[in-house]
């Protein structure tokens, strides 16, 4: 038998119904995930670029999409993947920020944006990362690639493996830099860039560097200025990476955070730097004006009777829930919790005993599990015997 507890304490002053998108799936932790395909046509506005995507970093929800799956050259936005693999190497201890890396002749030979590394020169991992993130240095990107995989060729294999793992189905990398004078099929899509950007900013360390406007390396002798002007001129900007070549035109993955909402705006194939930056700002402004991230933390929600358990009751808790919700469609969220009235021992902590459903009006916007907070073993004959002895000793 099930009992339903209606909780109306979750009234909030933010919109819930997504007019442009509708939830398509929910994770086991109640996190709403809406893929690019669920963005409605027509677009609320057009942008002067070949493709674009606006994504919420917490849920992966796509809020705006223009030619999102089109395969295009990404220029130095490629370095998002280079930095992602470097962050993973730091996380698992293969690289440390204070490690000194030696520059190979091959890395030093890279043209385009660079910090003019010399063959044999040594530089810390941290300064190499700053050079890639802030100055988009191709020579530093290759130094990172060689440190992680031994060679740029081996590193590219890892880049493509990671792209496949992330579901970047329209991506093929041929180098770690995005230089495209000699490549044959170095391409990705706006949606795929948003996906790898989301993966990169899940490493908080990168935001220590991508949000810097000006810095220096070589003990202050060489200045770095961020190629992403939004870091200085856009409220809440946190990064992430620009790129431009004759083939790719002007590209950017721009990230910004306000009131707990962290957005990723991707622009590919814009005709100029200013058009690219303005398009990214337009996307971010649209996201912050129309959407908010609703969060409901984990909470204890009652008890369930346990049959044949060493304890007669087990406490239950609701898993945390988050969803990206529109500000304009509604002003109330309510949660209805359904839990089992009884369950049979043994009960394990984390066993699902019910669900929390989140509604905007009559429309469901998300689901979170209700689980057991503790273990409750099945009672044994020995347990019963000990209890009986206790009763007799008291009488």
Number of C-alpha atoms within 10 A of each C-alpha: 7 11 12 14 14 13 14 11 10 12 12 13 12 20 22 29 25 20 12 16 21 19 18 13 15 18 14 12 14 24 21 26 22 23 19 21 12 16 20 15 11 10 13 10 10 12 18 16 20 19 23 32 27 30 29 26 23 19 20 22 24 25 28 25 25 23 15 24 21 19 20 20 30 33 27 27 26 26 25 26 24 25 21 22 21 24 23 15 16 16 13 9 10 13 20 16 13 11 13 16 19 18 22 18 14 14 24 21 15 19 13 12 18 18 21 16 23 15 14 12 13 16 19 17 22 17 21 24 25 24 27 31 29 25 23 28 25 28 29 30 29 28 27 28 26 22 20 21 17 12 16 23 15 14 23 20 16 19 24 17 15 16 22 14 10 13 13 21 15 19 25 21 24 22 23 26 30 24 25 20 9 8 13 9 14 20 21 25 27 31 31 23 30 30 19 21 27 23 15 23 22 15 13 10 13 21 17 11 23 23 22 20 18 15 17 15 17 11 8 9 8 11 14 20 15 26 19 28 17 23 22 16 11 14 13 17 24 25 32 30 25 31 27 23 18 11 14 22 20 26 32 32 27 28 32 24 18 12 9 11 17 24 29 31 29 34 34 34 26 23 16 15 18 12 16 24 22 16 23 26 21 14 25 25 15 16 22 17 12 16 20 22 20 18 13 15 9 13 12 14 16 15 19 18 17 21 17 16 20 17 15 14 16 22 16 24 23 26 21 18 24 20 27 29 25 23 19 16 15 17 16 18 23 20 24 15 21 19 23 17 15 18 17 13 19 15 21 15 14 16 15 18 22 23 22 26 19 24 18 19 14 8 10 17 26 23 27 26 25 27 23 24 19 15 18 21 16 16 15 11 8 9 11 12 11 10 12 11 10 11 10 8 8 6 5
